[in-house]
Every structure is written in C-alpha cells, then in structure tokens.
Amino acid sequence: MRKHFLIVLVSLAFLTANAQGKGVKVGYIDMDYILEKAPDYAEAKNQLEQKAQLWKQEIEVKKNEINKLKESLKTEKVLLTKELIAEREDAIAFLEKELLEYQQKRFGPNGDLMIQKATLIKPIQDQVFTAVQDIAAAQKYDFIFDKSSDLTMLFAAQRFDLSDRVLRVLMRAQKKEQMTKKQIKEQEKQDALDAMAAENPDQIERQKKIDAKKAEREKLIEERKQAIEEKKKAAEERRKQLLEERKKKQGKTTEESKTEKTSDLFPEKNTDGKTEDGKATDGKTAEDKPTEKTAAEINADKKAEAEAKKKTAAEERQKLLEERKKILEEKRKKIIEDREKAKKEKEEALKKKTEENKTGENKN
C-alpha cells in the first residue's frame, strides 16, 4: 500500500509539471459524497443497515447464551466430574466456533454485508462512471480522480470539484422520464450555463447581456409590427367608410335621375305644383331648381373616386415599405454592432489569456 501511495505521489507530481507546461485540465469527484446524496442508494443503504442490525442482534443473543453456559459451568464445576466438565467445555468451544463462523459469514471481508453492499453500489458506480465520461468529453478534462478512493489527495482546490455536477447528471437521469420536453430543454440549457461558468465565469455575465439585448430587440420589433398593423387597420376602416359614402351618394343620384326622366315623359301629370308654362304654384320657375347630374358626370365622379382610392392605397403601401425598410436597416446595424462588440470582447479575452500564460511561464 505504501509503495502504491508513493507511485501515486510521483504520478501526481509528473501530471502537475505537465499541467504547467501544456495546460492539462484536472478534476476530481468525491464518491462518498455522491453516494450519500443519491436517493436510491440512501434507501437501499437503510434497508441493508436494518438487515445488518438483525444480524448483530442474533450474534448478541448467541454471545449471551455462551456467557450463561460459561457462568453455569463456573458455578457447578466443583460438583461435576472431569468427564462432565470436559463435555461442557467442548460444547461451549463448539458454540464459540459456530459463532465466529457466523460472524465471518455476515460481516467478514467476503461476508453477506460486503457482498450486498458491493451489489448495491455497483449500479450507482456505473452511472457515476458514465456521467464522469460525459463531463470529461464535454468539458475536455484530461484527468478526473476519485477523492474518496486509495488515490488520496494532499490538496484539492474547490473549483475542480465535480461531485455536484455528477450528482446533477444522476438526478436528471432519474427525473428525465417525468419531465416534459420543455423542462428537459431548460435543464440542458442550465447545464450548459453551469459548464460555461466552470470554464469562464465572466462568460455568464456576457451571455446575460447578450440575451437581454436580444429580448429588447425582439420587443422593439414586436411593437413596430403592432403599430403597422394598427395603421393598416385604420386605413382599412377609412376605405370602408369611403365606399359606404360613395354607395349612398350613387343611390341618391340614381333616384333623382329616375325622377327627372318621369317628369320629361309625363309633363301634364306633374304633381309638384307646377303649371304647364313651367311656373310653380309657389312662384318659382323650374329653372330655379338645381340641375341634376348627367350619366357622363356620374361616370367622371366614379373615375375620380377610383383614382383617389388607388392613390391612397399606393401611398399606404409605400409607407409600409418605408417602415419595413427602416426596421430592417436598424436590425442590420444592431447585428453589426453586436458582432463587432463580441469580436472585440473575444480579442480582449484572448489577449488576457495570452498575458496570463506568459505570466505563468515567467513565474515557472
């Protein structure tokens, strides 16, 4: 064991030296901590402890029986013959040997307790191993150690502890069947943010700012769309109102035209109080009344109204096109600004990382 421990220390020293020169990424987990937090293991462990407690009670009962036999022999020894004493001592020795075998069977290195405990831990260990492999592949870890195993660590920085992340992977795998697709997607997004935070804490703040700006742009676009829809709706209402007014006016003109034709065909049957010489009974002549519009004038009015309607529709379309063009131009400028800003931040981060690497090399 000591030789193994020395080999581990040499290996860690070698890995540390390489890590300083090549940027090796090292992490560790605490298997005992993970097992304590895993719900399935806790429940099965309680059942196993109850079973072990029953075994201990059985051993205690057998010990008490052997002690009683010993006390009885000690009390009655002066009254017994050598043959009876030897017989009782042999019986007590047999019971003690039987008790020792029972203890080894239940609590020995290869006993029932160790076997059932190994059977209990094996599935969870497999899940932990799979989770560690996924995290190592996703986050590009070079080495991940188990802190609770024989590989004892003399120092372990908290920022390299992956136990909670492994535990979250296990908990998500257990709850995945009960989660909706939306919840699974949100959980994966949260895991990605956690991984990002582990890699670069400043990236989280930058991502939040980017998301806030994106939400603000989407809100602005939605407000502009709503304003355009309201304008379209108002224009549609005005158009309907103009059509109704034209229909009313056209119907009134048609009725007046019919009345005029009837008067021309039957002048002697005119009932508006006029005489045959064209004078009205109220002292006014027919020439004093307003002249009715002819069919040509009505057609000219319709044509003018149609042109006005067409012109209004064209103006509305042009206005909508200008609005959309303005929105697209602003969106394009915003995207360019964001890209330039992200590029600048990336360059600054790369520059900072290069300076830190140079500083580390100088220290070494």
N, C-alpha and C positions, 0 to 999 in steps of 0.2 A: 504493500500500500504506500509506504514511504517513497519507494522507487517510482511508483506511478505518479505520486504527487510532485516529485522533482521533475519528471518528464513534462508534466502539465505546466509547471512554472517556466521551464525552458521554452516550451512551445508558445506560451503567452508572451514571453519576452521577445521571441522572434516575430510574432504577429504584431506586437506593438512597434517594433523597429520598422517593419514593412509598412504598417499603417501610417507612420510619419512620412515615409518616402513616397508611397503610392496611393495614399488616400483610401486604405481598406476600411470598410464600414462594418462595425462590430455591434451586436446587440445581445441581450440575454433575457431569459424568462425565469420565473420562479414557479416551478411545477407544484410545490406545496400550496402556494397562494392560489393558483388556478384551481386545484382540486378542492380547496376549501370553499371557493366561490361557486363551483359548478353545482347546480341544483340536483342533478341526477346522482352525482357522486355523494353528496351530503345525505340524501335519503337512503341510498344503499349502505352507506357507512353506518348510519344509525341502526339499520337492521342487523348489520354484521356485529356491531358492538353489543346489541341485545343478545345475540346468539353467543358471543364470547362471554358475556356476563353469566349466562346459564351454565356454560362450561365451567367457569370459575366456581359457581355455587356447587356444582357436582363434585369438583375437586375438594372444595372445603368440607363438604359432607363426608367424603371418604377419609380425609385427614382426621376429622373429629372421631370417626369410628375407630381408626387405628390408634389414636391417642387414648381412647377409652379402653381398648384392649390392652394397651401398654400399662395403663394405670391399674387395671384389674389384675394383670399378671404381677405387677409390683406388690399389690396388696396381698394377693393369695399365694405368693411364691413360697412362703415359709410352710404352707400347708400342702404343697404339691410335691409329687415325686419328681426325680430328674427327668424321667421319660415324659411326663405331662408338661413340665416346663419347656423341654426341647420341642415338644409338639406345638405348644402355643407360640414359641418364638419363631418356629418355621412358618406358622400360619401368618404371623404379623409381618415377617420378611416377605412372604408371598404377596400380601396385600400392598406393602410398600412398593415392591417391584411393579405390581399391577398399576398402582397409582402413578409411578414415574413414567411408565409406558403410555398411560392415558394423557399425562401432561405433554409428553413429546408428540403424541398423535394430534392433540388440539393446538398447542402453542409452540411446537418445535420449529426449527428452520424450514422443514418440509411438511409442517403440520397443516391442519384444515384451515386455520386462521390465515396463514400466509398464502395458501393456495387460493382461497376465496378472495382475499384482498388483491392478489395479482389478477384474478379473473375480473374483479370489479374495476381495477384501474386500467386494464388493457384497452378497452374501447375508448375511454377518455384520452389515454395517451396517444392512441391512433389519431383521434380528432385533433389533438393539440399538435401532433407532428404535421398533419395536413395543413392546419392553419399557419404554422410556422413556415412551411414551404411556400404557401401562397404569399405571405407577407414578405418573405425574403425575395421572392421572384418579383413582386410588385415594387418593392422599395429598394431593390438591388443591394441587399445586405450580403456581405462576404462570409460572416461568421455569426452564429447565434448560439449561445450556450445556455445550459440549464443551471441556474444558480444553486438549486437545492440538491444536485447530484454530487458525485465524488469530485467533480470539477469545481473545487472551491475557489472563489474569487477573493483576492485580498482587497480589491477596490472595485466598486461598480457605480458609475455615475447614474443618477436617477433618469436622466434624459435618454439613456439607452435601454431602459426597462420596457420590454414589450409585453409584459404579462397582461395588462389591462386590455391591450389591443387583441391579444389572442383570446382572452375571455369574451370580448365583444363578438368576435367571429363565431365562437361556440354558441353564445346566447342567440345570435342572429340565425344560426343554422337550426336551432331548436324552435324558434318562433316563426321561421320563414313560412311554414305551412299555414299558419294562422294569419299571416299578413297579406294585405292587398298589394296589387302591383304598384300602386301609388306609394304605399308605405315602404315597399322594398326599394323603390327608386329613390325615395328620400333618404333611406338608411344608407344606400350606396353613395349618395351624394355626401352625406355626413362623414362616412368612412374616408372618402376622397379628401375632404377638408381636413380631417384628422391627420391623414398621411402627409398632406401638404404642410400642415402645422409642424409635424415632426421634422420634415425636411427643411422648411424655411418658414419660421414664424412670421416674418414680415409679409410673406405672400398672402396670408389670410386677410390682412388689412387691405392690401391692394385689390384682392378679389372682391371684398365687400364694397369698395369704392366703385369698382367696375360694374358690379350688379346694381348698385344704387343709380349710377348714371344710365344704365340700360333701362331700368324701370322708369326713370324720369323721361327718357326719350320716348318710350312706348306710351306713357301717359300724354305727352305733348302731341304725338301723332294721333292718338285716340280723340283728344279734344278737337284737333283740327278736322278730323273726319266728321265728328259730330256737328261742328259748325257748318261744314259744307253740306251735310245732309239737311240741316235746318234751312239753309239758304235755298236748296233745291225744293224743299217742301213749300217754302213761302212763294217761290216762283211758280210752282205748280198751282197753288191756290189762286194766285193773281191771274194766271192763264185761264183757269176755270171760270173765274168771275167775269173776265172779259168775254168769254164765249157765251155765257148766260146773258150778258147785257146785249151782245150782238143779236142773239136769237130773239130776245124780246123786241128789240128795235126792228128787226127784219119782219116779225109777225105783225107789228103795228103798221108798218109800211104797206104790207100786202093787203091788209084790211082796208086801208084808205084808198088803195088803187082800185079795189073791187067796188067801193062806194062810188068813185068817180066814173067808172065805166057804166054803172047802173044809171047814174044821172044823165049821161050823154045819150043813152038809148031811149030813156023814157022821161023827157023834159016836162011833159004835161002832167006827169004823175009825181012831180017833185013835192015832197011834204015838208020841206024845210022853211016854208013861209015865203018863198019867192013867187013873183008874178012872172008871166011869160016874157015880159020885156027885160027880165034879168034883175029886177029890183026886188029886194027882200021886204017883207012886211015890217021889219024893224027899221027901215030907212036906209039900209046898207045895200050896196051892189055886190054881185058875185065876185067882181074884180078885187074888192077889198079883202077877201079871204085869202089865206096863204096858199101858194101854188103847190100842188102835190108833186113828189119826185117821180121822174120817169124811170123806165126799166134800165136805161143806159146809166142814169145817175146811181141807181141802186147797185148795179154791177161794178161801177167805178169805186163806190164806197167799200164793197166787199173786197175788191182787189187791193185797195189801200190798207184795209184792216189786215188782210193776209200778209202783205209785205211788212206791216208793222210787227205782226206776230213773229214772222220769220226773222226779222231783225232783232227782236227781243231774245228769241231762242239762241241766235248766233252769239249775241252779247253774253248770255248766260254761259254758253259753252266755252267761250273764250276766257271768261272769268274763272271758271272751274279749272281749265287747263293751266292758267297762270298760277292758281293756288297750288295745284299739284306740283307744278314745276318748282315753285318756291319751296315746298316741303321736301322734295327730293334733293334740291340743292343744299338745303340746311342739313339734311341727313348725311349727304355725302361729305360735307365739310366736317361734321361731327365725327364721322368714322375716320376720316384722315387725321383729325386732331388726336383721337384716341389711339390710333396706330402709332403716330409719332411719339405720343407720351409713353405708350407701352414699350416702344423701341428704345426710348431714352432711359426708362427705368431698367430695362434688361441690360443695356450697356453699362449703366451705373453699378448694377448688381454684379456683373461680370468683372468690372474694374475693381470693385471692392473685394470680391473673392480672390482675384489675382494678387491684390496687395496683401490680403491675409495669408495666402500661400507663400508669398515672398517673405513676409514677416516670420512665418513658421520656419522656413528654411534658414533664415538668418539666425534664429534662436538655436536651431539644431547645430 
